[in-house]
Amino acid sequence: MTRFPDDIEAALAAAAPAGIALKRDTDAKGVTVAWCTLADRRDLLPAATVLKARGARLSTITAFQPKPPDVEEGAEPPPPPPAGVVIDGQAYELAYHFDLDGDTLTLVVLLPHDAAEVDSLTPLFRNADWAEREFMEIYAIRVAGHPDPRRLFIDESVEPAVLERLIPFSTLVNAASTSTLWEKIMTKKEEAKKGGAS
Amino acid sequence: MNAFTIPVGPLHVALEEPMYFKVEVEGETVVSVDITAGHVHRGIEYLATKRSLYQNITLTERICSLCSNSHPETFCMAVERIAGVRLPERAEYLRVVAGEIKRIASHLFNVAIMAHLIGFDSLFMHVMETREVMQDVKESLFGNRMDLGANVIGGVRYDLDAERGAYLAAQMDRMDRDLAEIAHLYATNHSILQRTRGVGVLSHADALACAVVGPVARASGVAYDVRVKAPYAAYDRLDVPVHIERDGDVWSRAVTRLTEARAAVDLIRQCLRAMPEGPVAVAGRPAVPDGEAIAKCEAPRGELIYYLRTDGGKTPERLKWRVPSYMNWDALGIMMTGAKVADVPLIVNSIDPCISCTER
């Protein structure tokens, strides 16, 4: 038994003429999680409008740069992704998670790194404001039509796209000091041994 | 009359954590509020992708202290969904027990601070003393007063034998009595009613527009509770009442929390009665293939949602979560506009603010 509206796939397909790919899964307690990938990111606003009309609540937005798929040598290349954007480790995936009275429907759009622009959902969903500002400051994604595109958490003095640019502190210190210190200790130990033997 | 701007924060006596408000006032009335966030932004989402799935149970428990159990619980639910693990029935009940213990302690802390802000310090101390019973329960059952360390992938890592079960039941009897008395005070005391009724109102329409969740939403008449709408753990077999208020003011939010704390006592009793014998976790470490999952739970402040993407390796490819407090800051602007400056700390407290959660 599921409450998930069966006609939502047709409604989303009508709103997104470039095409959609929808999969859904209902767990043992009757809660459905559905994923709808839009072939064209320009269909995001019309698709979100369909969900708004059905009383959906925007839970949150996840932005990330998916890893490129592993291709073994000599194997067939993977099928092109549904959105026509090559997953090269630089492209972005944006996942808009909507709540439909307990069930979750996620709209997925892919953006190429060199043309990473997407429409703002803030005019439709007031709470998209912070979520969009947050991914704008950690990635080089532009949001068209955001009413207030200020920094959210990170100070204006920090250059944008921190998640694409900053080197982790652990990488930094491993490369700079740990092995040097270890070699110094080993060298001294060897020297002490030699000194003791002679 | 000329408007002027009062800075409140980032460090302020009435705030537990750093947040910077620019409150524009005309006379004594707040005209608008601007918020500058990011004072405790720690980049935990990035750190999570550098930690193994098992290390992340420990990491997520440390995002926030008051809802510290909800984070690892929801994270484990996301991993379990990808790995296709079904919890043993006893583990499902034990997850509810841990979650509801944390809910009582969290809600009492918030309503206690409200009494303190009103200047009713004897009530503040009385509520904190009652909350201390829950702190003792946590310390006795889990060994810690804040971080329970209750969750593992595929179950829980604590059990209630006959002696511990009897101890918990006895403490719940005591809480039931004390909470009834406290709830009566908040519902009838003149000082409380005068300072909190009609103050910091969030209308039903604004609550929907801001997409707030948890007690803040339910105090404005939005009947949404993840435990009922998207049941997890053992909630599909328990009687979970969803309490709503209509007025959306500071008082309604406090009353909603107190009612939910009393309901949590009842939920723990229901679990103690219905919990079957059996294992508390699946055996061994399940293999986690590549996949993606959504998991939600009703944290003390409302819906907590996790998104997990795995690539079959040890670490998550992406881990994202949105805490219930995230939408409350926008709603706070609506609650404060038109309010008296003297009521600003009370209104801020009424959203049960959690900044370490919001900024991660």
Interface residues (C-beta under 8 A of the other chain):
Chain A: D27 A28 K29 G30 V31 V33 W35 R57 L58 S59 T60 T62 F64 P66 K67 A95 H97 D99 D101 G102 D103 T104 T106 F125 R126 N127 D129 W130 A131 R151 L152 F153 I154 D155 L163 P168 S170
Chain B: A37 G38 H41 Y46 K50 R81 R86 L208 A209 C210 A211 V226 V228 K229 A230 P231 Y232 D236 E292 A293 I294 K296 E303 I305 Y307 R309 D311 E317 R318 K320 R322 Y326 M327 W329 D330 E359
